[in-house]
Amino acid sequence: MTRRFLLVLCLFAALPALRAHDPYTSWTDLRVLPDRLELTLTLARGSALRLLPNAEKLAPITEDNFAAYAEPLRIVAPLIFFLVADGKPLRLVSATPKLGDEKDLVFVLVYPRPPASVLRIRADYLRLQVDGHTGTVAAMDPAGQDLGWAPLNVDEPELAVKLPPAK
């Protein structure tokens, strides 16, 4: 009984590391900061490769060749998410793709901070992923309080959260 409990405990401890390697999942943290919105998308390198044109003809992303992929990934970054506040689209200010700690890729996307309103986040990158891919988005305010979250997919790619007033 103790051995089974330890095995289950080890599996749960390993889940965060496994999450980014799974081509069927991705994770986005949206931080609502006083002066900006910061989205951090983490997905498997193979899933990130699918964001690029002719992905099926490209070599896998590795530590050795990442420099060649960084600029093309930065160029497609504006197409990853579509954000709207008060009916007005938000323009991407900056995008930084980088290798994650495991075999994943991380995009840090920065948008201007709109005033208090309903923010709609549409995960457009899901259209380019394998069937069944789920992209979870979790939003939090500057104090780390939960503003909302949802597992998104190609059929339901949008999350709406209420933005608090900027302080």
N, C-alpha and C positions, 0 to 999 in steps of 0.2 A: 504494500500500500504506500509506504514512504517513497519507494523508488518511482512509482507512477506519479505521485505528487511532484517530485523533483523534476521529472521529465516534462510534465505539463508546465511547471513554473519556468523551466528553461525555454520551452517553446514560446511562451508569452513574452519572455525577455527578448527573444530573437525577433519577434514580429516587427518592431520598428526598422530594423536593418533589412528585413526581407521586403518590406513595403515598397521601397524604391526600386528594387530589382524586378518586381513583377510588371510585365508589360501591360497588364490589365488594370493597373492602378497608378494614380499620381496624387500628389497632395499640394495644396496651396494654402499658405497662411497670408491673410490680408491684415496688415497692421494699419489702423487709422491713426496717423500721427498729427500733431498740431499743424504742420506745414505741408504734409504730403500723404499719399497713400502708397504703401509699399507692399507689393505682392511677391511672395517667394514661392515659386513653383518648383517642386522636386519630382522628377520622373526618371524612369530607366533610360539609359543612354540610347538603347534601341528605339524607345518611344520618342526621344528627342530627335533622333535621326529622321523620323517620319515627318517632321515639320518642314524638312527641306525638299525642294524639287528633286525629282528623280531619286528619291531615297533608296529605292530598291537596287540602284546601281552603285551606291556609295559604300565605302568600307566602314566597318564599325568604328564608333568613336572610342578612342583609347587615350591614355595619358600621353603617348608619343605623338599622336596626330591631332590632338585637341586644338592646337594653335591654328591649324588649317580650317577648323570648323567654327571657331569662335566668331569670326566676322559674319559668315553666312547665318549663323544662329541669331546674332544680334540684329541682322537685317530683317529676319522674319518675326522678330519679337513683337512688333505692333499688331500682328495678326493672331497672337495667342489668345488674348482676352479683348472683349469689347465692354467698356465701362460707360455707364450713363448715369448722371445725377441731374435731377430736375429736368429731364428730357434733353439734356445737353451731353453729347459725347465728351469724354475726357481724353486728352491727348497724352500719349506716352512721352514722358520726359527723358527717361533713360532706361537702358536695358543692359544687364550684365549677365552673360551666360558663364558658368564656371563648373568645373568638375566637383561633385560632392565627395563626401568622405568614403562612400562605398562606390559601387558601380552605377552611379546615378549622375544626373546632370541637374544643376540648379540654375534657374533664371531669377534674377532680382529685377523686378519691374517697378518703376517709380512713376506715379501720376500726380498731378496737382491735387491739393486738398480742396474739395468743394465745400460750400457751406452745409449746414444741417439740411438733410434731405434724404430721400430714399435713393440708395445706390443700387443699381442693377449691374450685376457682374455676369457676363456671358462667356463661357469657356469655349471659344471657337476652335481651339486646338483639338478638341475631342473628335471633330469630324475627320481628322487625319490619323486617328489611332485605330488599333485593332478593334474588331467588333467586341463589345462587352466591356470596353475600358471604362472605368469609373474614376472620376477626378473629384476628390473631396476638397471643398473650399470652406475654410473656417475664418471668420472675421472677428477681430478684437479691437477695442479702443486703446488709447495710449496707456491706460492703467492695467491693461490685460483682461478687461471684462469682456465676456462673450457677447458679440453682436448678432451672431447667427452662424449657422453652418449647414451644409447639405452635401450629400453625395450626388454629383452631376454625371450625366451621360449624354450621348449624342441626341437622344430623344428629349431629355430634360436638362439643357445645358446652362440654366440660369438660376442665380441666387439673388434675392433682393434683401438688403439690410438697411436699417434706419441709421443714418449717420448722426452722431451727436454734434452739438455745436462745437466749433473749434475754440480752444481756450488759449 
